[in-house]
């Protein structure tokens, strides 16, 4: 289950209901998929061939189609990152800059971990959402955020798009530097 860390106050929010309520108030979609549906061999595998990616997508076909029907996503794919990814450090440097998109950014984690750092309302400020396998999140369109990996430096996620161009990152200039 996801854990929230509010940067200004160091407050921790844990437990599905608390996390769900907090994120709902911030306009961030949060759902959960049953990761036990996924074949055990794919729950800790971070180098995936096309067949294995297809297997993940077909395991969660119903969940993906349900999400797509509710929210208008038209295409989806799998992204896998780990120390086996060429230039992982360079990629992470790029990911770790505050940016916005012209559509919401949806990720369903199927293995490993990831963190979205999201700009909340004025009172809340930036908060970290630490995600594990089964967590599904959508950062709203136009909402400043960035993504990074956790200490295990590995993640597999399903990405869903309305238009693939919608995922282009537009830099967002914050008054103070926001870093990992
Ligand atoms: Fe993004």
Boltz pocket constraint, residues with backbone or C-beta under 6 A from the ligand:
constraints:
  - pocket:
      binder: B
      contacts: [[A, 99], [A, 100], [A, 101], [A, 105], [A, 145], [A, 146], [A, 147], [A, 167], [A, 169]]
      max_distance: 6.0
